[in-house]
């Protein structure tokens, strides 16, 4: 009786095992569903060992072993064969190679400073900043500073599946820092970071290019802050796992710009000739211009030029200068840049020294921030080539310069950074420099009268943006905001945030917008201003924040009277708004959940500003 029961149990185990094998075999990748296996079966019918008319993943692996790792099943030389995974994904690279010699052996080519280090060193330098990554390593173009430039070029591969997924972070400049897919020598898709080192899953939609050959270029041609790129695990896939799918390629022409006047916003070709701005063959005066954003200058010129490591300098008035910090002794720091030459600057003007990119928002005065370890409070004593010294509880402590991300001396003076007056402008250059001053057109250059340095002549093609402010126009992020209400279910909502545009609809180019003011539910914010007399109008584009999971209602009032309200639905694209405010000199935004409560949730105003019409 016992033997019969044991035999019955053994039969059930064997039967269950056979069913499991059958299920595994049934779910195994075959040429019935995967184009790589279909192509391999067509070119190598003998690889179908069981003669059932299907090539399984196991049979394919045996075929690859016979052909060798560096040949495609069709026999054409095309660099190493991208790996077909059991999931059906086709792995292009996971950057698990220790050095670039190993990558070269697999068909990659490397140009620029990337020659001197590889993925293993990238991982050691940046691993604490990128968040989660795949495997043991990833690639970063950053080694010791953002001054290094490089291009990694993949071997050519066949585009076989409709999506290419990759993890990416770093700078957001498509002209100079990006991952590019080239087909037939043309850039057909492009992805960038978002000025943040946390890796994000992004997908390139490539269905229209299936059956064609292409290659990837990982480009770092920028020497400014956020002039680096981080990339991990690039794979072709049948169905993307990313919410961020890129279906187009941005316009990379350097002459293209978005301009804003009182008549509205449009994309134009713009040049400066003989002291005149020419927009689409028509003259545009500086008085008409409110905002201009344009592409950076040529990638090749940045790749081929060479100079010493740059660091960032932030002034108390909000200006940012990418400079080489030579030394600090006493109350003066000596810096050098291509724009200003070599100069001495008094410490009283400086808010912080930025030695390495740092995504942290902490800005505690008299504090040294490091790549690893806790911040060290203390007084800055010196900055030298090899070390930085601070006077702290341990005495005068020298710290190796390569381990320091930044030293904060003081907070940025909000009133100073927002105190642009009539006929003045805020300028940004393509090396990351930000300047304030009055501007004028002279020949083929734009001159800026700077409070500290006097007149500076700037090449027009080096200017990335111009944003004017006058008694007739002020931008929302330049107005002092007072939070009247901030209540949350557990924690209060974040204060209003100002940052680069983040778009949920990736068919809209980011360069269309310059800045975004983000507002969150259960809050009330008041703005006050002092402009010329006349009828004031609030203009801008409104949309939900990226990934918003619920609808939000915004109400705008002045002196207790409601002037405008709107429900901003999750997933909706940016919408142009124009709200008459009459002769008001203050307004209140009230932001509330509309319907269910979920997080994240909020709205963002793109390029919101006040205009006065006489």
Secondary structure by P-SEA (a helix, b strand, c coil): caaaaaaaaaaaaaaaaaaaaaaaaaacccccccaaaaaaaaacccccccccccccaaaaaaaaaaacccccccccccccccccccccbbbccccccccaaaaaaaccccccccccccaaaaaaaccccccccccccccccccccccccbbbbcccccccccbbbbbbcccccccccbbbbbccccccbbbbccccccbbbbbbbcccccccccccccccccccccccccccbbbbbccccccccccccccccccbbbbbcccbbbbbbcccccccccccccccccccccbbbbbbccaaaaaaccccbbbbbbcccbbbbbcccccccccbbbbbcccccccccccccccccccccccccccccccccccccccccccccccccccccccccccccccccccccccccccccccccccccccbbbbbcccbbbbbbbbbbcccbbbbbcccccbbbbccccccbbbbbcccccccccccccccccccccccccccccccccccccccccccccbbbbbbccbbbbbbbbbcccbbbbbbbbbccccccbbbbbbbbccccccbbbbbcccccbbbbbbbbccccbbbbbbbbccccccccbbbbccccccccc
